[in-house]
């Protein structure tokens, strides 16, 4: 009789430990899964934004765009939140230059997305032509200075569903503030 | 007592097994879901790369014609419709082979049976292109540029007659294709003067099997010269090119070396080990496409119209230099041996296409995807100098399997 009791006690303890182990392992895996899915979701969103910017740049930069087009607006269709968290987008343009003439030849545009209030960050790169420029509506209307190498131009935007791209194809001279600082460039800005 | 203990042990083992299985399957589900998202992002990267290559000119925009090393890589023709590629930029993706001529190694291309020497930096190195495209890590790509119409020109037994076979990209005969042929022919006028370059054209239609017979009835009946037949076909809104020549590359009289806006014509025996050799006279002409009627001919101004690398006194003209403006056409050189012993020698045409599109050439550029685990393939129809091409890009990573964890 005592053997049965001891056996039941051992089995009950083993079951309880197994249950705890299972629950904690399942919880750990679920957390891991959530983080990975979240990161993959953010990466997808960053890739989408980068793709859209590249596509719009290529369209606006082509000779097909009527010359009297002042600007092109493209909505990004971004969600208000990713996995329930608000987020922000930061665009970085890095100018790569030829050697030894030190003239810009291409731009690596990096789209960074980070969640606000939790861990979650991803970035995506696209390559663009050297006449690409970023513009920050909230910044001072100073001439756009391109510097080769590590210098980057940054445009941070807190995202809402109404964020859109404004793309200017700037002529050599223009009274439009965005273009006056960026002659002969395709200027892209995020706005909301 | 023993049986109860066995039950307990069996129950414990069962619980552990269920637990391990649950963890295993759950982990597998998670890995597959994330791997799918990773693959999707890589596909987007491939798309982005493809668009950039096909829709931008690179830098400088004229890197195809200037022979400069590009500092940004793009194949689009400047100031053109979208998906129109520069024939000259595409030309620079053709890897030349090294040929030892005399004691020197040369970079040589053979697009139409005429050996063309190109500068060492003419070919744009794949590793360098990866670097300027910002392709980091272990990603690789391959670009294949192939004509949408395959055009084969075959001489027939009857003189001045050729059979033209027109097939689609996938090998289907293109019925009722419109076929225009141009015979480029050297005509000897005087034994000691350069031959004239004559052109004869004719247009016909292919039958239901995609086959057409081209006859140049106005051409001389004696075809014992080195000549070319250039064929342009139109079918289903697509344009294709093909050619035929009876010239054996090993029997051409001169090498042609192409530089930006300059062509050098070097006598074969000047660089072989066994001079002396006789005198060759030549006539270099630019063939400029002028639409349906064929080509306009513009004679080039050269430093000399003869080359003579022999050992005799004053025989120092191993090569001649001609200047020209690079256009999407051909340089045709009618060349013949002269002198008393060569009075009956036949002239030949050396035809140098200045863009591979002029002869329906194809390019495969980049790494080989064979053996890669997962690759992304994208295709577009483009125009190169009015000729319809399909461009395929394959993009892949070589870091192992992504699916299945």
Interface residues (C-beta under 8 A of the other chain):
Chain A: X3 X4 X7 X10 X11 X14 X15 X18 X21 X22 X25 X26 X29 X32 X33 X36 X37 X40 X41 X43 X44 X47 X48 X50 X51 X54 X55 X58 X61 X62 X63 X64 X96 X97 X98 X103 X105 X106 X108 X124 X125 X126 X127 X128 X129 X130
Chain B: X1 X4 X5 X8 X11 X12 X15 X16 X19 X22 X23 X26 X27 X30 X33 X34 X37 X38 X40 X41 X44 X45 X47 X48 X49 X51 X52 X55 X56 X59 X71 X72 X74 X79 X80 X81 X82 X132 X133 X134
